[in-house]
Amino acid sequence: MTGDAEAAARDGIVSAARSLFARSLTHGSTGNISVRLDDRILVTPTGSSLGTVEADELSVIDLDGQHLSGARPSKEAFLHAAFFRARPRAGAVVHTHSTHAAAVSCLADVDPDDALPPLTAYFAMRIGRLPLLPYHAPGDETLEPLAEKVARDHLAVLLRNHGPVVSGTSLTTALDALEELEETARLFLLLRGQRTSPLSAEEAARLSPR
C-alpha cells in the first residue's frame, strides 16, 4: 500500500472515530477501529478516546496481532487480527460499547447462536445471524481462537456483557453494519414484551450477507 493510501486510511479511521464518539456510539476511552493495509493492520491505540485520537497516534500490527510500530495497540487488537484472518475480504473492523447492543449482551435469555432477531430487512442484509460469544474480561486473549472460528461464518459477533465487533469490506460498510446492529438492538429492547413479526428464516436467509 502506498504512503498516500495509508495516509487516507489513517484519516478515514479518525473521521469514523469522531463520528462514532459524537453520536454516543462509544464513550470515554472505549471502542476501537482498524483498517487492513495489505498484510498490516492500522488500529487505534490503547487508552485512547475515539473523540480525540489523531492519525499519527495509530498503531500498526500484523495479521498475528504482533505490534510493529506506533503507539501500543488497543488491548483488543487481537480481536481485529482474528477477524481479518478469518475474513480475507474484510477491509475494516469496528468494536464499540454502544448502549443498546451492550444492553442486549447483558440479558440472560438471549440465544447465544443468534442474539437478535431479523426485525428489519436491513439487519438481515447487513448483519445476518449474530452469535453471542461467552464472557471474557476485556483484553483476555483466550477469546481469540473462538472469535476467529466464529468470524469465518459471521461478519459480526456480540461479546457478552461487553459489546459488538463488526467487520466489513470497507470502513464505510463496517460502520453501516455496526449502526444497523445498534438500531436493531434498540428496536428489540423497545419491543420487549410485545408480539413481534420478524422476517421468517427463509426471508432472512435470502438477504443474509456472505
MIVEXTOR-366981 format. One record per residue (C-alpha): residue number from 1; residue in one letter; x, z, y. Coordinates in Angstrom, 3 decimals. Each point is the difference from the previous one (the first is absolute). Layout:
N
<atom k="NUM" r="A" u="X" w="Z" v="Y"/>
...
This chain:
210
<atom k="1" r="M" u="0.000" w="0.000" v="0.000"/>
<atom k="2" r="T" u="1.357" w="-0.943" v="3.431"/>
<atom k="3" r="G" u="0.726" w="2.457" v="2.763"/>
<atom k="4" r="D" u="-2.944" w="-1.354" v="1.987"/>
<atom k="5" r="A" u="-2.339" w="0.467" v="-2.967"/>
<atom k="6" r="E" u="1.196" w="3.559" v="-0.523"/>
<atom k="7" r="A" u="-0.447" w="0.770" v="3.690"/>
<atom k="8" r="A" u="-3.557" w="-1.367" v="-0.191"/>
<atom k="9" r="A" u="-0.688" w="2.152" v="-3.087"/>
<atom k="10" r="R" u="1.281" w="3.087" v="1.813"/>
<atom k="11" r="D" u="-2.203" w="-0.755" v="3.003"/>
<atom k="12" r="G" u="-2.968" w="-0.584" v="-2.301"/>
<atom k="13" r="I" u="0.435" w="3.403" v="-1.627"/>
<atom k="14" r="V" u="0.141" w="1.711" v="3.399"/>
<atom k="15" r="S" u="-3.101" w="-1.849" v="1.206"/>
<atom k="16" r="A" u="-1.905" w="0.936" v="-3.170"/>
<atom k="17" r="A" u="1.187" w="3.606" v="0.257"/>
<atom k="18" r="R" u="-1.251" w="0.308" v="3.569"/>
<atom k="19" r="S" u="-3.366" w="-1.496" v="-0.949"/>
<atom k="20" r="L" u="-0.501" w="2.369" v="-2.949"/>
<atom k="21" r="F" u="0.972" w="3.023" v="2.073"/>
<atom k="22" r="A" u="-2.102" w="-0.946" v="3.033"/>
<atom k="23" r="R" u="-3.114" w="-0.340" v="-2.177"/>
<atom k="24" r="S" u="0.617" w="3.307" v="-1.831"/>
<atom k="25" r="L" u="0.604" w="-1.676" v="-3.350"/>
<atom k="26" r="T" u="3.089" w="2.192" v="-0.125"/>
<atom k="27" r="H" u="1.069" w="3.082" v="1.912"/>
<atom k="28" r="G" u="3.053" w="2.099" v="0.777"/>
<atom k="29" r="S" u="2.933" w="-1.166" v="-2.093"/>
<atom k="30" r="T" u="-2.159" w="-1.165" v="-2.916"/>
<atom k="31" r="G" u="-0.149" w="-3.496" v="-1.443"/>
<atom k="32" r="N" u="2.578" w="-2.693" v="-0.605"/>
<atom k="33" r="I" u="0.253" w="-3.780" v="0.130"/>
<atom k="34" r="S" u="2.337" w="-2.442" v="-1.736"/>
<atom k="35" r="V" u="0.678" w="-3.739" v="0.015"/>
<atom k="36" r="R" u="1.960" w="-1.948" v="-2.609"/>
<atom k="37" r="L" u="3.110" w="-1.868" v="1.180"/>
<atom k="38" r="D" u="0.891" w="-2.059" v="-3.088"/>
<atom k="39" r="D" u="1.816" w="2.590" v="-2.179"/>
<atom k="40" r="R" u="-0.076" w="2.715" v="2.681"/>
<atom k="41" r="I" u="-2.810" w="2.097" v="1.461"/>
<atom k="42" r="L" u="-0.473" w="1.145" v="3.595"/>
<atom k="43" r="V" u="-1.792" w="3.365" v="0.047"/>
<atom k="44" r="T" u="-0.836" w="2.618" v="2.606"/>
<atom k="45" r="P" u="2.397" w="2.964" v="-0.053"/>
<atom k="46" r="T" u="-0.649" w="3.554" v="-1.132"/>
<atom k="47" r="G" u="-1.542" w="2.374" v="2.513"/>
<atom k="48" r="S" u="-0.992" w="-2.766" v="2.390"/>
<atom k="49" r="S" u="-3.362" w="-0.421" v="1.703"/>
<atom k="50" r="L" u="-1.604" w="-3.417" v="-0.219"/>
<atom k="51" r="G" u="-0.970" w="0.588" v="3.623"/>
<atom k="52" r="T" u="3.594" w="0.058" v="1.224"/>
<atom k="53" r="V" u="2.264" w="-1.639" v="-2.613"/>
<atom k="54" r="E" u="2.198" w="-2.794" v="1.400"/>
<atom k="55" r="A" u="1.261" w="-3.211" v="-1.597"/>
<atom k="56" r="D" u="3.648" w="1.110" v="-0.068"/>
<atom k="57" r="E" u="-0.925" w="3.254" v="-1.767"/>
<atom k="58" r="L" u="-1.278" w="-1.648" v="-3.199"/>
<atom k="59" r="S" u="1.689" w="0.590" v="-3.340"/>
<atom k="60" r="V" u="1.157" w="-2.665" v="-2.445"/>
<atom k="61" r="I" u="-0.247" w="0.618" v="-3.760"/>
<atom k="62" r="D" u="0.349" w="-2.219" v="-3.055"/>
<atom k="63" r="L" u="-2.644" w="-0.728" v="-2.619"/>
<atom k="64" r="D" u="1.173" w="3.013" v="-2.004"/>
<atom k="65" r="G" u="-0.627" w="2.243" v="3.003"/>
<atom k="66" r="Q" u="3.675" w="0.549" v="0.777"/>
<atom k="67" r="H" u="0.826" w="0.594" v="3.676"/>
<atom k="68" r="L" u="2.121" w="-2.855" v="1.375"/>
<atom k="69" r="S" u="0.102" w="0.525" v="3.762"/>
<atom k="70" r="G" u="-1.741" w="1.464" v="3.034"/>
<atom k="71" r="A" u="-1.648" w="3.397" v="0.228"/>
<atom k="72" r="R" u="-0.891" w="1.978" v="-3.111"/>
<atom k="73" r="P" u="-3.125" w="-1.633" v="-1.477"/>
<atom k="74" r="S" u="-3.376" w="1.622" v="-0.451"/>
<atom k="75" r="K" u="-0.072" w="2.369" v="-2.965"/>
<atom k="76" r="E" u="-2.752" w="-2.265" v="-1.363"/>
<atom k="77" r="A" u="2.130" w="-3.168" v="0.213"/>
<atom k="78" r="F" u="0.182" w="0.008" v="-3.810"/>
<atom k="79" r="L" u="-3.729" w="-0.820" v="-0.081"/>
<atom k="80" r="H" u="0.584" w="-3.056" v="2.176"/>
<atom k="81" r="A" u="2.847" w="-1.170" v="-2.244"/>
<atom k="82" r="A" u="-2.192" w="0.538" v="-3.073"/>
<atom k="83" r="F" u="-2.760" w="-2.171" v="1.469"/>
<atom k="84" r="F" u="2.426" w="-2.781" v="0.929"/>
<atom k="85" r="R" u="1.500" w="-0.035" v="-3.500"/>
<atom k="86" r="A" u="-3.457" w="-0.038" v="-1.580"/>
<atom k="87" r="R" u="-1.426" w="-2.641" v="2.339"/>
<atom k="88" r="P" u="2.543" w="-2.790" v="0.655"/>
<atom k="89" r="R" u="-2.360" w="-1.729" v="2.446"/>
<atom k="90" r="A" u="-0.449" w="3.128" v="2.125"/>
<atom k="91" r="G" u="1.516" w="-0.271" v="3.465"/>
<atom k="92" r="A" u="-0.990" w="3.402" v="1.382"/>
<atom k="93" r="V" u="-1.177" w="3.469" v="-1.033"/>
<atom k="94" r="V" u="-1.845" w="2.515" v="2.172"/>
<atom k="95" r="H" u="-0.611" w="3.684" v="-0.791"/>
<atom k="96" r="T" u="-2.114" w="2.266" v="2.192"/>
<atom k="97" r="H" u="-1.860" w="3.299" v="-0.128"/>
<atom k="98" r="S" u="-3.094" w="-1.581" v="1.589"/>
<atom k="99" r="T" u="-2.785" w="2.569" v="0.194"/>
<atom k="100" r="H" u="-2.781" w="-1.448" v="-2.134"/>
<atom k="101" r="A" u="2.222" w="-1.382" v="-2.759"/>
<atom k="102" r="A" u="1.871" w="3.312" v="-0.133"/>
<atom k="103" r="A" u="-3.356" w="1.811" v="-0.192"/>
<atom k="104" r="V" u="-1.053" w="-2.097" v="-2.992"/>
<atom k="105" r="S" u="3.332" w="0.806" v="-1.662"/>
<atom k="106" r="C" u="-0.930" w="3.710" v="0.158"/>
<atom k="107" r="L" u="-3.387" w="-0.312" v="-1.728"/>
<atom k="108" r="A" u="-0.300" w="1.476" v="-3.482"/>
<atom k="109" r="D" u="-2.385" w="-2.600" v="-1.424"/>
<atom k="110" r="V" u="1.823" w="-3.242" v="0.846"/>
<atom k="111" r="D" u="0.567" w="-2.502" v="-2.811"/>
<atom k="112" r="P" u="3.802" w="-0.138" v="-0.458"/>
<atom k="113" r="D" u="-0.236" w="-3.619" v="-1.162"/>
<atom k="114" r="D" u="-1.978" w="-1.133" v="3.047"/>
<atom k="115" r="A" u="-0.243" w="2.464" v="2.875"/>
<atom k="116" r="L" u="-2.389" w="-1.983" v="2.215"/>
<atom k="117" r="P" u="-2.968" w="-2.192" v="-0.916"/>
<atom k="118" r="P" u="-0.145" w="-3.570" v="1.362"/>
<atom k="119" r="L" u="-2.538" w="0.818" v="2.705"/>
<atom k="120" r="T" u="0.811" w="-3.192" v="1.897"/>
<atom k="121" r="A" u="1.236" w="-3.459" v="-0.917"/>
<atom k="122" r="Y" u="3.025" w="0.473" v="2.244"/>
<atom k="123" r="F" u="1.155" w="3.054" v="-1.946"/>
<atom k="124" r="A" u="-0.293" w="-2.000" v="-3.222"/>
<atom k="125" r="M" u="1.968" w="-2.877" v="1.561"/>
<atom k="126" r="R" u="2.759" w="2.019" v="1.652"/>
<atom k="127" r="I" u="0.433" w="2.946" v="-2.371"/>
<atom k="128" r="G" u="-1.785" w="-0.549" v="-3.306"/>
<atom k="129" r="R" u="0.319" w="3.038" v="-2.254"/>
<atom k="130" r="L" u="1.671" w="3.077" v="1.506"/>
<atom k="131" r="P" u="1.739" w="2.321" v="-2.505"/>
<atom k="132" r="L" u="0.420" w="3.664" v="0.955"/>
<atom k="133" r="L" u="3.462" w="1.177" v="-1.039"/>
<atom k="134" r="P" u="0.495" w="3.659" v="-1.008"/>
<atom k="135" r="Y" u="1.308" w="2.470" v="2.547"/>
<atom k="136" r="H" u="3.729" w="0.075" v="0.686"/>
<atom k="137" r="A" u="1.625" w="1.831" v="2.898"/>
<atom k="138" r="P" u="1.088" w="-2.320" v="2.839"/>
<atom k="139" r="G" u="3.382" w="-1.481" v="-0.859"/>
<atom k="140" r="D" u="-0.270" w="0.816" v="-3.728"/>
<atom k="141" r="E" u="1.753" w="-2.974" v="-1.572"/>
<atom k="142" r="T" u="-1.455" w="0.711" v="-3.441"/>
<atom k="143" r="L" u="-3.008" w="-1.942" v="1.310"/>
<atom k="144" r="E" u="2.072" w="-3.197" v="0.286"/>
<atom k="145" r="P" u="-0.349" w="-1.427" v="-3.552"/>
<atom k="146" r="L" u="-3.763" w="0.591" v="-0.036"/>
<atom k="147" r="A" u="-0.423" w="-1.556" v="3.452"/>
<atom k="148" r="E" u="1.990" w="-3.061" v="-1.073"/>
<atom k="149" r="K" u="-2.008" w="-0.379" v="-3.217"/>
<atom k="150" r="V" u="-3.380" w="0.274" v="1.743"/>
<atom k="151" r="A" u="1.052" w="-2.269" v="2.886"/>
<atom k="152" r="R" u="0.558" w="-2.889" v="-2.415"/>
<atom k="153" r="D" u="-3.778" w="-0.357" v="-0.283"/>
<atom k="154" r="H" u="-1.189" w="1.498" v="3.309"/>
<atom k="155" r="L" u="1.010" w="-0.731" v="3.573"/>
<atom k="156" r="A" u="-0.980" w="3.519" v="1.125"/>
<atom k="157" r="V" u="-0.094" w="3.527" v="-1.380"/>
<atom k="158" r="L" u="-1.319" w="3.303" v="1.288"/>
<atom k="159" r="L" u="2.277" w="3.032" v="-0.392"/>
<atom k="160" r="R" u="-1.952" w="3.154" v="-0.864"/>
<atom k="161" r="N" u="-0.126" w="2.545" v="2.852"/>
<atom k="162" r="H" u="2.086" w="-2.378" v="2.074"/>
<atom k="163" r="G" u="-1.063" w="-3.520" v="1.024"/>
<atom k="164" r="P" u="0.115" w="-3.751" v="-0.683"/>
<atom k="165" r="V" u="2.913" w="-2.328" v="-0.727"/>
<atom k="166" r="V" u="-0.890" w="-3.657" v="0.597"/>
<atom k="167" r="S" u="2.006" w="-3.200" v="-0.458"/>
<atom k="168" r="G" u="-0.565" w="-3.505" v="1.296"/>
<atom k="169" r="T" u="1.639" w="-3.403" v="0.033"/>
<atom k="170" r="S" u="0.753" w="0.669" v="3.672"/>
<atom k="171" r="L" u="-0.154" w="2.974" v="2.332"/>
<atom k="172" r="T" u="-3.232" w="-1.369" v="1.472"/>
<atom k="173" r="T" u="-1.730" w="-0.241" v="-3.377"/>
<atom k="174" r="A" u="1.229" w="3.468" v="-1.010"/>
<atom k="175" r="L" u="-1.387" w="1.466" v="3.235"/>
<atom k="176" r="D" u="-3.323" w="-1.812" v="-0.457"/>
<atom k="177" r="A" u="-0.297" w="1.368" v="-3.531"/>
<atom k="178" r="L" u="0.921" w="3.525" v="1.114"/>
<atom k="179" r="E" u="-2.665" w="-0.052" v="2.706"/>
<atom k="180" r="E" u="-2.606" w="-1.334" v="-2.447"/>
<atom k="181" r="L" u="0.872" w="2.830" v="-2.376"/>
<atom k="182" r="E" u="-0.353" w="2.599" v="2.757"/>
<atom k="183" r="E" u="-3.352" w="-1.388" v="1.180"/>
<atom k="184" r="T" u="-1.341" w="-0.095" v="-3.560"/>
<atom k="185" r="A" u="1.102" w="3.604" v="-0.481"/>
<atom k="186" r="R" u="-1.880" w="0.858" v="3.182"/>
<atom k="187" r="L" u="-3.136" w="-1.758" v="-1.258"/>
<atom k="188" r="F" u="0.336" w="1.712" v="-3.361"/>
<atom k="189" r="L" u="0.094" w="3.440" v="1.619"/>
<atom k="190" r="L" u="-2.858" w="-0.808" v="2.384"/>
<atom k="191" r="L" u="-2.142" w="-1.105" v="-2.929"/>
<atom k="192" r="R" u="0.782" w="2.873" v="-2.385"/>
<atom k="193" r="G" u="-3.264" w="1.371" v="-1.302"/>
<atom k="194" r="Q" u="-1.813" w="-3.264" v="0.719"/>
<atom k="195" r="R" u="-0.869" w="-2.704" v="-2.504"/>
<atom k="196" r="T" u="2.280" w="-2.994" v="0.531"/>
<atom k="197" r="S" u="0.133" w="-3.547" v="-1.344"/>
<atom k="198" r="P" u="3.644" w="-1.038" v="-0.244"/>
<atom k="199" r="L" u="0.968" w="-3.443" v="-1.223"/>
<atom k="200" r="S" u="-0.443" w="-0.473" v="-3.727"/>
<atom k="201" r="A" u="3.092" w="-0.131" v="-2.189"/>
<atom k="202" r="E" u="-0.443" w="-3.755" v="-0.320"/>
<atom k="203" r="E" u="-0.405" w="-0.520" v="3.761"/>
<atom k="204" r="A" u="3.038" w="2.159" v="0.737"/>
<atom k="205" r="A" u="2.120" w="-1.752" v="-2.639"/>
<atom k="206" r="R" u="-0.718" w="-3.399" v="1.556"/>
<atom k="207" r="L" u="1.424" w="1.231" v="3.331"/>
<atom k="208" r="S" u="2.838" w="2.181" v="-1.297"/>
<atom k="209" r="P" u="3.505" w="-0.760" v="1.368"/>
<atom k="210" r="R" u="2.660" w="-1.069" v="-2.505"/>
